[in-house]
Amino acid sequence: MAPFILLTLPASFLVWSRVYFYGVLATAFATAFFASPAKPFLAKKLKVRAGDAVPELKRSHSHDSLSKEPILGLPSEPAEDMDEIIAEVRAEMQRRKKAGVAPLPVKLPVKKVN
């Protein structure tokens, strides 16, 4: 994080050199280790260790794709939702008109800030 705080290349190199480039070296080592034949070896050991405790997982359809509920807050049919909103606003305006209440304020008070 220090290079992003310092925002200069010489100062960043100075900080990294004082901690012996541990972050850069650790990242390079981990990348090289998992790109080597160690990855299949570790996967095999993990499968042996898990044994029958973890049955083979089968791919199934996501429950999110099967439902008609909004995904990530987005409606599945935005046009229908807009029509429903417009109908509700019209109904509210007609109700207020029948009750003798102004449907919308004519002018909102504005405060001046000096």
QUILINSUL-V846940 format. One record per backbone hydrogen bond with DSSP energy under -0.5 kcal/mol. NH is the residue of the N-H (numbers start at 1). CO is the residue of the C=O. E is the energy in kcal/mol with one decimal. If there is no record, write none. Layout:
BEGIN
((NH CO E) (NH CO E))
END
This chain:
BEGIN
((4 1 -0.6) (5 1 -1.4) (6 2 -2.9) (7 3 -2.5) (12 8 -2.0) (13 9 -2.5) (14 10 -2.0) (15 11 -2.2) (16 12 -2.7) (17 13 -2.5) (18 14 -1.7) (19 15 -0.9) (20 17 -1.2) (21 16 -3.1) (22 19 -1.2) (25 21 -2.6) (26 22 -2.5) (27 23 -2.0) (28 24 -2.3) (29 25 -2.7) (30 26 -2.4) (31 27 -2.3) (32 28 -2.4) (33 29 -2.7) (34 30 -2.4) (35 31 -1.2) (36 32 -0.8) (36 33 -0.7) (39 36 -1.5) (41 37 -1.4) (42 38 -3.0) (43 39 -2.3) (44 40 -2.3) (45 41 -2.3) (46 42 -2.4) (47 43 -2.0) (48 44 -2.2) (49 45 -2.6) (50 46 -2.4) (51 47 -1.8) (53 50 -2.0) (54 51 -0.5) (55 53 -0.6) (66 62 -0.7) (67 63 -1.0) (71 74 -1.2) (72 70 -0.5) (74 71 -1.9) (81 77 -1.8) (82 78 -2.3) (83 79 -2.3) (84 80 -2.1) (85 81 -2.3) (86 82 -2.6) (87 83 -2.3) (88 84 -2.2) (89 85 -2.4) (90 86 -2.5) (91 87 -2.4) (92 88 -2.3) (93 89 -2.5) (94 90 -2.5) (95 91 -2.2) (96 92 -2.4) (97 93 -2.1) (98 94 -2.3) (99 95 -1.8) (100 96 -0.7) (100 97 -0.6) (101 96 -2.5) (114 112 -0.6))
END
